[in-house]
Amino acid sequence: SQQGEEDPQALSIQEGENATMNCSYKTSINNLQWYRQNSGRGLVHLILIRSNEREKHSGRLRVTLDTSKKSSSLLITASRAADTASYFCATDKGGGSNYKLTFGKGTLLTVNP
Amino acid sequence: GAVVSQHPSRVICKSGTSVKIECRSLDFQATTMFWYRQFPKQSLMLMATSNEGSKATYEQGVEKDKFLINHASLTLSTLTVTSAHPEDSSFYICSGRNGPGGYTFGSGTRLTVV
């Protein structure tokens, strides 16, 4: 079953604007990760935030995690046309031999030049 | 960084035939490999988890006799789609676990069954 639910499902913005995507999940996690996928391609790991962290930055990316609300957000600042892709959150909740990533439904981001 | 090489990137096969997809971890030992499938405009659905040297664990609803997974070495895992049918057409992606929180994904295989 899907662990994460992203919203919005689709987001269209102009170049230079910020894009915010949200993710909710249902069970306790070890960490939450965000991935990017260009159409028909593999996944690119963007950022990982651990369950004991609240905020993390990487370049133009800012991720927050609220474990009490079981939610996370990904902010892309000063967006570029090249940021157009699908973005997925994935939760890592296993331990021992039960590690696995469970993906949300994704947000399709379109950045218009 | 860690790399997983997945082949082929695209394959077209006739209905009823079998197709094998390979994933190799190039610079790390993947004790655990995950196989996902993705339908157009949808998310990745975990099909199975394979640990080197043991039988794969399949997610509910995934036919183990149809999707054969072999993880005979720490650097190679294969997924064989047996007796493929058009409804098996999908994007298949593998991922190797390389430490706490570390998952490296292959580039995916687009399978089209005609």
Contacts between the chains, C-beta under 8 A, distances in Angstrom:
chain1	res1	chain2	res2	distance
A	2	B	43	6.8
A	30	B	100	7.8
A	30	B	101	7.0
A	31	B	101	4.9
A	33	B	101	7.2
A	33	B	103	7.5
A	35	B	105	7.9
A	40	B	91	7.2
A	40	B	108	7.8
A	40	B	110	6.9
A	41	B	107	6.8
A	41	B	108	6.8
A	42	B	6	7.6
A	42	B	93	6.3
A	42	B	105	5.3
A	42	B	106	6.2
A	42	B	107	3.9
A	42	B	108	4.8
A	43	B	44	7.7
A	43	B	93	6.9
A	43	B	95	7.9
A	43	B	105	4.3
A	45	B	103	7.4
A	45	B	104	7.8
A	45	B	105	7.7
A	48	B	101	5.3
A	50	B	101	7.4
A	88	B	43	6.3
A	88	B	44	7.1
A	92	B	101	5.9
A	92	B	103	7.8
A	97	B	32	7.9
A	97	B	51	6.9
A	99	B	32	6.6
A	99	B	97	6.0
A	100	B	34	6.2
A	100	B	46	6.2
A	100	B	49	5.8
A	101	B	34	7.1
A	101	B	46	7.6
A	101	B	95	7.1
A	101	B	103	5.6
A	102	B	46	6.7
A	103	B	36	7.8
A	103	B	43	4.8
A	103	B	44	4.5
A	103	B	45	7.8
A	103	B	46	7.9
A	104	B	43	6.4
A	105	B	42	7.4
A	105	B	43	4.8
A	106	B	42	7.9
A	106	B	43	5.2
A	108	B	41	7.7
